[in-house]
Amino acid sequence: MFITNKAISRRQLLRGSGAAVALPFLGAMVPALGANAAPRSPPRLAFFYMPNGIVPASFHPAGDGGRDYAMTPVLAPLEAVRDHVTVLSGLSNIATARGGGGHSSAHSGWLNGAPSKKTEGSDIRAGKTLDQYAADSLGADTILRSLELTTESSIVSGLCELGYSCVYRNSTSWLTPTTPLPHENDPRRVFERLFGSEATVSARRRELANDRSILDSVGDELSRLRRSLGIGDRRTIDDYTTAIRDVESRIQKIERSQARDLSRGMTPPTGIPEDFEDHVKILFDLLLVALRGDITRVSCTQVARENSNRSYPWIGVNGGHHAITHHGNDPVKVAQQIKIDTYHVSLFKDFIETLEATPDGDGTLLDHALLVYGGGLGDGNTHSFSNLPLLIAGGAGGHRGGRHLKYPMDTPLMNAGLSLLDKVGVHVDRVGDSTGRLAGL
């Protein structure tokens, strides 16, 4: 660590033409440390939504909980990161089930424990979500209050289910009971939210033609900063800027490919990868950069939204996800749903490993984060709101993984929500149908 009497501000930005690049946590941000002092890194809280429910026995471990639980088929990918992950069973979101609209209510109510108002019009109502309670506090010192991502189209509108507006399935995050937040699926737009850029089509074409990086516009400031840092901080800066260049070059590659399609008479509307896994990974890499650079400390990502009928032929599932979850106990369809759920968990595992390998202050980014993975339905075949899937990874707030915590059936999911907020230093008396905190979490 390079120790000086004058610390670099945690909020310092490298500014260029139309761009602002935040910095990762550096030792030089800590002034004249004492012998036993250590840099403190802020907590991060990230939610990941998985749709359409589960086959409960394939997700929830048998037994009464503890450290020696046996991994179920869906959880098997987590074996490599077992010590970082807690599996929770018995939690439910019964309050969201009132009024029907199984998928709509499950989606919009996952992080608020509130029923959604049945309406096809603009008079929508659900509840403020956990991520936004966290953003009230954690977002006060960051460029972005929170970051909402999705792999799905962001333009679905109108009526989607049993008299419920599509808004309920478009947004997992709600700023207020009547204000759903849009989730972004276009990596280029996400990148521009993180760093800023000229937004005109002609300017983007110039950037593509010149193969310019957003880092080029802050090159002089970056060079001056590097000269003032110690070896360890230089390495941190180099790793961080390499990650930015990597994700930016992948976005540009997608856009070049679509520009060639345009020259052939095709008109792709956005720079979104056609391959689902590529799409997920580039969004996760953008999220990584945002968390590491302290651009945001709160996020919510829809791995997919409720009612998604995506097929997964690359893992041997050609049928639509939603249709398969209504399997009627057909063993072939049950096996296909387990494949899909296992695949989704494997993507989450990859992100856990990425954060574990990313230095941050006096530890890793995983040490200072809570990652929450789950969905608003339990048994997807019956649209059950009981025994929801829930995984928690990371070390923020003293969270300890390697455990299966089994609670009495239909314990409110929002009790877990209050406990999670506590761990990142955000204290709320009640959310939705919560009745208290979870013991042992």
C-alpha positions as CSV (number, residue, x, y, z in Angstrom):
1,M,0.0,0.0,0.0
2,F,1.2,3.5,-0.9
3,I,0.6,5.7,2.2
4,T,0.5,9.5,1.9
5,N,-0.6,12.3,4.1
6,K,-3.1,13.4,1.5
7,A,-5.5,10.7,0.4
8,I,-7.1,10.4,-2.9
9,S,-10.9,11.0,-2.6
10,R,-13.0,7.9,-2.8
11,R,-15.3,9.9,-5.1
12,Q,-12.6,11.0,-7.4
13,L,-13.4,10.6,-11.1
14,L,-11.2,10.6,-14.2
15,R,-12.9,13.0,-16.6
16,G,-12.6,13.2,-20.3
17,S,-14.7,14.3,-23.3
18,G,-18.2,13.1,-22.4
19,A,-16.9,10.4,-20.0
20,A,-16.3,10.0,-16.3
21,V,-14.5,6.9,-15.0
22,A,-14.8,6.0,-11.3
23,L,-11.8,4.5,-9.5
24,P,-11.7,1.1,-7.6
25,F,-10.7,1.1,-4.0
26,L,-7.0,2.1,-3.6
27,G,-4.7,2.1,-0.7
28,A,-3.9,5.7,-1.5
29,M,-7.5,6.6,-0.6
30,V,-6.5,6.0,3.0
31,P,-4.6,8.9,4.6
32,A,-1.5,8.3,6.8
33,L,-2.6,5.0,8.3
34,G,-1.5,3.8,11.7
35,A,0.3,0.5,12.0
36,N,-2.9,-1.6,12.6
37,A,-5.3,0.4,10.4
38,A,-6.8,-1.2,7.3
39,P,-8.8,0.3,4.5
40,R,-12.5,-0.2,4.7
41,S,-14.5,-1.1,1.7
42,P,-18.3,-0.3,1.5
43,P,-20.8,-3.2,1.4
44,R,-22.5,-4.1,-1.9
45,L,-25.9,-5.8,-2.2
46,A,-26.9,-7.5,-5.5
47,F,-30.1,-9.4,-6.2
48,F,-30.6,-12.0,-9.0
49,Y,-34.1,-13.1,-10.1
50,M,-34.8,-16.6,-11.5
51,P,-38.3,-17.1,-12.9
52,N,-41.1,-19.7,-13.2
53,G,-40.5,-21.6,-9.9
54,I,-38.6,-24.8,-9.2
55,V,-39.1,-28.5,-8.5
56,P,-38.8,-28.1,-4.7
57,A,-37.1,-31.5,-4.0
58,S,-34.4,-30.7,-6.7
59,F,-33.5,-27.4,-5.0
60,H,-34.0,-27.6,-1.2
61,P,-31.7,-30.0,0.7
62,A,-33.2,-32.8,2.8
63,G,-32.9,-32.7,6.6
64,D,-33.3,-30.1,9.2
65,G,-30.5,-27.8,8.1
66,G,-26.9,-27.4,9.2
67,R,-23.4,-27.5,7.7
68,D,-23.4,-31.1,6.6
69,Y,-26.3,-31.0,4.1
70,A,-26.1,-32.9,0.8
71,M,-26.2,-30.9,-2.3
72,T,-29.3,-31.3,-4.4
73,P,-29.1,-31.6,-8.2
74,V,-29.8,-27.9,-8.8
75,L,-27.3,-26.8,-6.2
76,A,-24.6,-29.1,-7.4
77,P,-22.7,-26.4,-9.3
78,L,-22.2,-24.5,-6.0
79,E,-20.0,-27.2,-4.5
80,A,-16.9,-25.3,-5.5
81,V,-18.1,-22.2,-3.6
82,R,-20.0,-24.0,-0.9
83,D,-18.3,-22.2,2.0
84,H,-19.5,-18.9,0.7
85,V,-23.2,-19.8,0.1
86,T,-26.1,-20.2,2.5
87,V,-29.2,-22.1,1.3
88,L,-32.5,-21.1,2.9
89,S,-35.7,-23.2,3.0
90,G,-39.2,-22.6,4.4
91,L,-39.5,-19.0,3.3
92,S,-42.7,-17.8,1.6
93,N,-44.3,-14.8,0.1
94,I,-48.0,-15.5,0.8
95,A,-49.0,-11.9,0.8
96,T,-48.1,-11.4,-2.8
97,A,-50.5,-14.2,-3.9
98,R,-53.7,-12.3,-3.1
99,G,-55.7,-11.5,-6.1
100,G,-54.3,-14.0,-8.6
101,G,-51.9,-13.2,-11.4
102,G,-49.4,-15.9,-10.3
103,H,-46.4,-14.8,-12.4
104,S,-47.1,-11.1,-12.3
105,S,-47.6,-11.0,-8.5
106,A,-44.6,-13.3,-7.9
107,H,-42.3,-11.1,-9.9
108,S,-43.3,-7.7,-8.7
109,G,-43.6,-8.9,-5.1
110,W,-40.4,-10.8,-4.7
111,L,-38.5,-8.0,-3.0
112,N,-41.4,-6.2,-1.2
113,G,-43.8,-8.9,0.1
114,A,-46.7,-6.8,-1.2
115,P,-49.6,-7.8,-3.4
116,S,-49.8,-6.2,-6.9
117,K,-53.0,-4.3,-7.8
118,K,-55.0,-6.1,-10.5
119,T,-55.2,-3.5,-13.3
120,E,-54.6,-3.2,-17.0
121,G,-54.2,0.5,-16.8
122,S,-51.8,3.0,-15.4
123,D,-53.0,2.8,-11.8
124,I,-50.4,0.2,-10.9
125,R,-49.4,-0.5,-7.3
126,A,-47.0,-2.9,-5.6
127,G,-44.5,-2.0,-3.0
128,K,-41.1,-0.4,-2.5
129,T,-38.4,-3.1,-2.8
130,L,-35.5,-4.2,-0.6
131,D,-32.9,-3.0,-3.1
132,Q,-34.4,0.5,-3.1
133,Y,-34.5,0.7,0.7
134,A,-30.8,-0.3,0.5
135,A,-30.2,2.4,-2.2
136,D,-31.6,5.1,0.0
137,S,-28.5,4.7,2.1
138,L,-25.8,2.9,0.1
139,G,-26.6,5.0,-3.0
140,A,-26.0,8.3,-1.4
141,D,-22.3,8.3,-2.2
142,T,-22.2,6.7,-5.6
143,I,-22.7,7.8,-9.2
144,L,-25.6,5.5,-9.7
145,R,-28.1,5.0,-6.9
146,S,-28.8,1.5,-8.2
147,L,-28.4,-0.5,-11.3
148,E,-31.2,-2.6,-12.8
149,L,-30.4,-5.2,-15.5
150,T,-32.3,-7.8,-17.5
151,T,-31.8,-10.3,-20.4
152,E,-35.3,-9.8,-21.6
153,S,-36.8,-7.2,-23.9
154,S,-37.6,-4.0,-22.1
155,I,-40.5,-3.0,-24.4
156,V,-43.2,-5.5,-23.5
157,S,-46.4,-3.6,-22.7
158,G,-50.1,-3.9,-22.3
159,L,-51.9,-6.9,-20.8
160,C,-49.8,-10.0,-19.9
161,E,-51.7,-12.1,-17.4
162,L,-55.2,-12.3,-16.1
163,G,-55.9,-8.6,-16.1
164,Y,-52.5,-7.6,-14.9
165,S,-50.4,-5.0,-16.6
166,C,-47.1,-6.1,-18.2
167,V,-45.3,-3.6,-15.9
168,Y,-45.5,-6.2,-13.1
169,R,-43.4,-8.6,-15.1
170,N,-41.0,-6.0,-16.5
171,S,-39.8,-4.7,-13.1
172,T,-38.4,-6.5,-10.1
173,S,-37.3,-3.1,-8.5
174,W,-39.8,-0.6,-7.3
175,L,-38.7,2.9,-6.1
176,T,-42.1,3.5,-4.6
177,P,-45.4,1.5,-4.5
178,T,-46.4,3.2,-7.8
179,T,-42.9,3.6,-9.4
180,P,-41.4,0.5,-11.1
181,L,-37.8,1.0,-12.3
182,P,-36.9,0.0,-15.8
183,H,-34.4,-2.8,-16.3
184,E,-31.8,-2.3,-19.1
185,N,-30.9,-5.2,-21.4
186,D,-28.6,-3.4,-23.9
187,P,-25.0,-3.6,-22.8
188,R,-24.0,-0.4,-24.7
189,R,-26.7,1.6,-22.8
190,V,-25.5,0.0,-19.5
191,F,-21.9,1.0,-20.3
192,E,-22.9,4.6,-21.1
193,R,-24.8,4.7,-17.8
194,L,-21.7,3.7,-16.0
195,F,-19.2,5.9,-17.8
196,G,-21.0,8.4,-20.0
197,S,-20.5,8.8,-23.7
198,E,-21.6,10.8,-26.7
199,A,-25.0,9.4,-27.3
200,T,-25.6,10.2,-31.0
201,V,-25.6,7.5,-33.6
202,S,-23.0,9.4,-35.7
203,A,-20.7,9.7,-32.6
204,R,-21.0,6.0,-31.9
205,R,-20.1,5.2,-35.5
206,R,-17.0,7.4,-35.3
207,E,-15.9,5.6,-32.1
208,L,-16.4,2.2,-33.8
209,A,-14.5,3.3,-36.9
210,N,-11.6,4.6,-34.9
211,D,-11.6,1.6,-32.5
212,R,-11.5,4.1,-29.6
213,S,-12.0,3.2,-26.0
214,I,-13.7,5.5,-23.5
215,L,-10.4,5.2,-21.5
216,D,-8.6,7.1,-24.3
217,S,-10.5,10.2,-23.4
218,V,-9.1,10.1,-19.8
219,G,-5.6,8.8,-20.8
220,D,-3.7,11.9,-19.6
221,E,-5.4,11.9,-16.2
222,L,-4.9,8.2,-15.9
223,S,-1.2,8.4,-16.6
224,R,-0.7,11.2,-14.0
225,L,-2.6,9.2,-11.4
226,R,-0.5,6.0,-12.0
227,R,2.7,8.0,-11.5
228,S,1.5,9.1,-8.0
229,L,0.6,5.5,-6.9
230,G,2.5,2.7,-5.3
231,I,3.1,-0.6,-7.0
232,G,0.1,-2.4,-5.5
233,D,-2.3,0.4,-6.4
234,R,-0.9,0.6,-10.0
235,R,-1.7,-3.1,-10.3
236,T,-5.2,-2.5,-9.1
237,I,-5.7,0.3,-11.6
238,D,-4.3,-1.8,-14.4
239,D,-6.6,-4.8,-13.6
240,Y,-9.6,-2.5,-13.4
241,T,-8.9,-0.6,-16.7
242,T,-8.2,-4.0,-18.4
243,A,-11.7,-5.2,-17.3
244,I,-13.3,-2.0,-18.7
245,R,-11.4,-2.4,-22.0
246,D,-12.4,-6.0,-22.2
247,V,-16.1,-5.5,-21.7
248,E,-16.1,-2.4,-24.0
249,S,-14.3,-4.3,-26.8
250,R,-16.9,-7.1,-26.5
251,I,-19.7,-4.6,-26.9
252,Q,-18.0,-3.0,-29.9
253,K,-17.6,-6.5,-31.5
254,I,-21.3,-7.1,-31.2
255,E,-22.0,-3.7,-32.7
256,R,-19.7,-4.3,-35.6
257,S,-21.3,-7.6,-36.3
258,Q,-24.7,-5.9,-36.4
259,A,-23.3,-3.1,-38.5
260,R,-22.4,-5.7,-41.1
261,D,-25.9,-7.1,-40.9
262,L,-27.2,-3.6,-41.5
263,S,-25.1,-3.3,-44.7
264,R,-26.8,-6.6,-45.9
265,G,-30.2,-5.0,-45.5
266,M,-30.9,-6.3,-42.0
267,T,-31.9,-3.9,-39.3
268,P,-31.1,-5.1,-35.8
269,P,-32.5,-2.7,-33.2
270,T,-29.9,-3.0,-30.5
271,G,-26.4,-4.3,-29.7
272,I,-27.7,-7.2,-27.7
273,P,-25.9,-10.6,-28.0
274,E,-28.0,-13.2,-29.7
275,D,-26.5,-15.9,-27.5
276,F,-28.2,-16.0,-24.0
277,E,-25.0,-17.0,-22.1
278,D,-23.0,-14.3,-23.9
279,H,-25.7,-11.8,-22.9
280,V,-25.7,-12.9,-19.2
281,K,-21.9,-12.8,-19.0
282,I,-21.5,-9.4,-20.5
283,L,-24.2,-8.0,-18.2
284,F,-22.4,-9.7,-15.2
285,D,-19.1,-8.2,-16.3
286,L,-20.6,-4.7,-16.5
287,L,-22.1,-5.3,-13.0
288,L,-18.6,-6.4,-11.8
289,V,-17.0,-3.2,-13.1
290,A,-19.8,-1.1,-11.5
291,L,-19.4,-2.7,-8.1
292,R,-15.6,-2.7,-8.2
293,G,-15.5,1.0,-9.2
294,D,-18.1,1.9,-6.6
295,I,-20.2,3.3,-9.4
296,T,-23.1,1.6,-7.6
297,R,-23.5,-0.5,-4.5
298,V,-26.9,-1.8,-5.2
299,S,-28.2,-3.8,-8.1
300,C,-31.0,-6.1,-9.3
301,T,-30.6,-8.4,-12.3
302,Q,-33.4,-10.4,-14.0
303,V,-31.7,-13.6,-15.2
304,A,-35.1,-13.9,-16.9
305,R,-38.5,-12.6,-16.1
306,E,-41.6,-14.5,-15.1
307,N,-43.5,-16.3,-17.9
308,S,-40.3,-16.4,-19.9
309,N,-40.6,-19.2,-22.4
310,R,-37.0,-19.2,-23.6
311,S,-35.7,-22.5,-24.8
312,Y,-32.2,-23.8,-23.9
313,P,-31.1,-26.1,-26.7
314,W,-27.4,-25.8,-25.8
315,I,-28.1,-27.7,-22.6
316,G,-30.5,-30.1,-24.3
317,V,-33.8,-28.4,-23.6
318,N,-35.7,-27.4,-26.7
319,G,-39.1,-26.7,-25.1
320,G,-40.1,-23.3,-23.6
321,H,-39.1,-22.7,-20.0
322,H,-42.6,-21.6,-18.8
323,A,-44.4,-24.4,-20.5
324,I,-42.0,-27.0,-19.1
325,T,-42.5,-25.8,-15.5
326,H,-46.2,-26.8,-15.8
327,H,-45.1,-30.3,-16.2
328,G,-48.0,-32.1,-14.5
329,N,-45.3,-34.5,-13.0
330,D,-44.3,-35.7,-16.4
331,P,-40.8,-37.1,-15.6
332,V,-39.3,-35.9,-18.9
333,K,-40.5,-32.3,-18.4
334,V,-39.4,-32.4,-14.7
335,A,-35.9,-33.5,-15.8
336,Q,-35.8,-30.6,-18.3
337,Q,-36.8,-28.1,-15.7
338,I,-34.1,-29.3,-13.4
339,K,-31.6,-28.9,-16.2
340,I,-32.7,-25.2,-16.7
341,D,-32.6,-24.5,-13.0
342,T,-29.2,-26.1,-12.6
343,Y,-27.9,-24.1,-15.5
344,H,-29.1,-20.8,-14.0
345,V,-27.4,-21.7,-10.7
346,S,-24.2,-22.4,-12.6
347,L,-24.2,-18.8,-14.0
348,F,-24.6,-17.5,-10.5
349,K,-21.7,-19.7,-9.3
350,D,-19.5,-18.2,-12.0
351,F,-20.2,-14.7,-10.7
352,I,-19.5,-15.7,-7.2
353,E,-16.1,-17.0,-8.3
354,T,-15.4,-13.8,-10.2
355,L,-16.0,-11.7,-7.1
356,E,-13.9,-14.1,-5.0
357,A,-11.0,-13.5,-7.4
358,T,-11.4,-9.7,-7.4
359,P,-9.3,-7.8,-4.8
360,D,-11.1,-5.1,-2.9
361,G,-9.6,-3.2,0.0
362,D,-8.5,-5.6,2.7
363,G,-10.1,-8.6,1.1
364,T,-12.0,-9.5,-2.0
365,L,-15.1,-8.1,-3.6
366,L,-17.0,-11.2,-2.4
367,D,-15.9,-10.5,1.2
368,H,-17.6,-7.1,1.0
369,A,-20.8,-8.1,-0.9
370,L,-24.1,-10.0,-0.4
371,L,-25.4,-11.7,-3.5
372,V,-29.0,-12.8,-3.2
373,Y,-30.4,-15.3,-5.8
374,G,-33.9,-16.5,-5.9
375,G,-37.4,-16.2,-7.3
376,G,-41.0,-15.4,-6.5
377,L,-42.5,-18.9,-7.0
378,G,-41.8,-22.1,-5.2
379,D,-43.3,-25.1,-7.0
380,G,-43.7,-23.7,-10.5
381,N,-46.1,-26.4,-11.5
382,T,-48.7,-25.2,-9.1
383,H,-47.8,-21.5,-8.9
384,S,-47.0,-22.0,-5.2
385,F,-45.8,-19.0,-3.2
386,S,-44.4,-21.3,-0.4
387,N,-40.9,-22.6,0.1
388,L,-39.2,-20.2,-2.3
389,P,-35.7,-20.8,-3.6
390,L,-33.2,-18.5,-2.0
391,L,-29.4,-18.4,-1.9
392,I,-27.1,-15.9,-0.2
393,A,-23.4,-15.6,-1.0
394,G,-20.7,-13.3,0.2
395,G,-19.2,-12.0,3.4
396,A,-20.7,-8.5,4.0
397,G,-22.1,-7.9,7.5
398,G,-20.4,-11.0,8.8
399,H,-22.5,-13.4,6.7
400,R,-21.1,-17.0,7.0
401,G,-21.7,-19.5,4.2
402,G,-21.5,-23.3,4.1
403,R,-24.9,-23.7,5.7
404,H,-28.5,-24.8,5.0
405,L,-30.9,-22.8,7.1
406,K,-34.4,-24.4,7.4
407,Y,-37.2,-22.3,8.9
408,P,-40.8,-23.1,9.7
409,M,-42.8,-23.4,6.5
410,D,-44.3,-20.1,5.4
411,T,-41.9,-17.9,7.4
412,P,-42.2,-14.5,5.6
413,L,-39.5,-14.0,3.0
414,M,-39.4,-10.3,4.0
415,N,-38.0,-11.4,7.4
416,A,-34.9,-12.5,5.4
417,G,-35.1,-9.1,3.7
418,L,-34.9,-7.2,6.9
419,S,-31.9,-9.3,8.0
420,L,-30.1,-8.7,4.7
421,L,-30.6,-5.0,5.0
422,D,-29.3,-5.1,8.5
423,K,-26.1,-6.8,7.3
424,V,-25.4,-3.9,4.9
425,G,-26.0,-1.3,7.6
426,V,-29.6,-0.3,6.5
427,H,-32.2,-0.6,9.2
428,V,-35.9,-0.7,8.3
429,D,-38.7,-1.6,10.8
430,R,-40.9,-3.5,8.4
431,V,-41.2,-4.4,4.7
432,G,-44.4,-6.0,3.3
433,D,-45.7,-8.8,5.5
434,S,-42.5,-9.1,7.6
435,T,-42.9,-10.1,11.2
436,G,-39.3,-9.7,12.4
437,R,-35.7,-10.8,11.6
438,L,-34.5,-14.3,10.8
439,A,-32.7,-16.0,13.6
440,G,-29.3,-17.5,12.6
441,L,-28.8,-15.6,9.3
